[in-house]
Amino acid sequence: MYNVLNLESIIRTFKLFSALLAGLFTLLNVATSALYAQNSGQSPNTIIELRESLLILPGGYNHAFSKHQQTLIQKSAETYVRNNTRNILELLPLSQFKKDLKSKPSYEDRLDLAKGFITLGIDLFQKMDSAGSVRNLERGLEQFRELGHAFIAPDEVSNALLYLALTRQDESTDVGRILSLFKEMILTDTSIQLKKGLYPDNAVSFYNSARKELENDIRRGSPETMLVQKASLFSRSTYTASYTLLLNKSGSFKMILDVYEQGEARFKKRFSVDLSDVQDRTLSEAASRLMSRFITCLEEPSKRVSIPKKSTGKSPWSLQLSFAYTSYLTFPGPEDLEPFGNAGGLIGLSYAFTEEFALQGAFEILNSIRDRNGVISDNFQTLRIFAGNDIGIRFGVVKISIATFIEGAFLPEVKVCIPVDIRSRSGDCKNTVSKENFGAFLGVNLRPRISAKASESISVIAGANASFYLLPFTNSPINFPVSGELGLTYRF
């Protein structure tokens, strides 16, 4: 019996030695490749090119839900992306992702090396050699992580993590490191459970704490990135999606989709939906619905809508819109013609060289209002154009200014009614004559104003102005227009 056991021990030792030797050769090849890449100016870990694609993992933290449900969610999301007619994002299937991992150079040799380390580490753990167990388990898990083995055989990797966490508890007081190992174990294989009585009490306590912490982070919107980030780097995908199922206190369920964006190295988008049950059809429809919302967010609008920026009121340019009311003090017509009103609007543009001095231009359109005695039989329009400068001084939000303009005015032919008896002007005028064909006039305009700021860019203005026409040089039949104005100024 002794000889048989001794022979088995020798065979096992020989196998471990062979695996370690193969691993050393593999590491030598990897080191040589890295050195070559370094000499060529390229890091071996450099991501050459990102795939404009989406990788969907089978699940993040999922409490008390089966692997079947997690796989169903992942497959439903893949089906939606694959059948989506908008072709916004290419799908990297999970099966292809695993195939790519296995096709890496020296994958099989390095995997054998990792398994050899893990087997030796577990063997040393059972022989109560904590230091040797930790050393070998760490080496094996390092190879597993570099190979992405957690995405191919999660149960194998989680088992190694469990042994490392148990060994760490025996020989270390680093609570944070031990808790991190339990988190990685749970995320690697979400179906794993540590039940009291089967495992040491302190291990069960760490396991429960890790689960609770992961769930709290999920609910707060900050899920753990350790595995998703690895998947993103291995796949070189632009986005990596991870679904989570949570059980609410009310007995209902919540499905959450978190999307990790490699460009920003963080979870950027989150979508969620409440579920009444976790039947297969419900889970499948919810997974597709959440993926649809994510894909829709990526769709570029056919025409970008530019939102105008809010004006700060600091530009030298400003626009003025005002209501104007004008009367001509000199106007041809019968003796009984009294000054009559002309109402209209003014639009102007100003450029301020300083807060006190500005150049301005404006044009104004007026429409005559019939006089009280009915002399002006038909309404007529007047066009006035102004150009000049404005000088003012500000007192807080109030500004007082005075402007001097050159004015050009254009008036049409005016028709008047000249009955014998003024008292007969109570109805239609039967004796209409064209009194004047005015034409163009040129003169000067003086315009005092006061304004008050209503906001950073808008001011309320009120003012008056009067003009004197110099041209034509002969006695002008029309002169001395006097106006009042009220309006707004918008400074860009």
C-alpha angles and dihedrals in degrees: 000000000000092000092050093052090046091052092050090050091051092050092049091048090050092052092050091048091050092050092049091049092051089048092053090055090049092051089049090055091048092049091050091051091049091050091050091050091049092051090051090054096252126112114229089227095050114123104232098195137353119234113230088228146112126237117197116203120208094244149328121212106343117173117211096343123128128246088243091061093047092049091047091055093048094047092048091052091048091050091052093051092045093051096040108120095204092075092207096144133020117236120232102201117222089235091057090046090056091046091053091051092052093048094064116119114270091006095139094045093049091045090054089050092050093049090049091054091047094048091049091046093053090046091052090047089057089049090054093246097139097172094050092044093052092047094053096039090052091051092048094047090048089059091045091053094048090050095045089236091155088073092050104039107012094168091056093050094044090052090054090048090051092054091047091050091049091049092047089055090058098048106024140055094201097124094177093055093047092049090049090054091052090049091051090048093052093046091048094052111013093185094064115112132185110207125197112256094030095063134032114281094241091053091051089048092053091046093052091046091050092050092048093048093049091050093048091050091051092051091049091052098250108106122183113271102195097103099027091053090051091051090049092052094046094048096038086217121157092227134025117194126205126186124208131192119205132185112224124216089245090062095253123114136237127207116201129192115200118187120204116206114206094202090064096028094228144084102276107171133040130186128178141180133188118235131200093206142002100235115147094253093049092050093047094050092046093050091051092046094053092046089050090055091051094048090048090056090057094052112107116226114249089237123023113232110217114210111216115237120244112259116246093200092236100111119109088228122085136171126218128203118181143168112231134197118191138181128188112225090196115046129148120243144090121330091255093060108115125193109284133196132259116194127193148114139278130210121190143173125212136190116199117209089181135358088266103040131052141159116230141190129185145161129210133197120202132188119203122240116218112259121243095255095046097241093137099066098184129033116245136193130235126202117203126184123194134191127172146088139298126214121189150148129226128224105188108295093350124083127188117198144161125211131199118202143179106231132204117191129190121196128178131219111301123213120208135185116234110185121169094239120045089207090066090068094099101103140011117347112234097183105059117163133178101249104179140007096202108180121174132350132188126202149126128279130204116200125182115189143177124203136184126199114242093178140346092289107019128073131178113228134195127178151137134229142187132197137202119201115220099178133094089045093217120086101295113228089216129039149134102054109189119196144183123203139190125182152107136285121208116199114200 
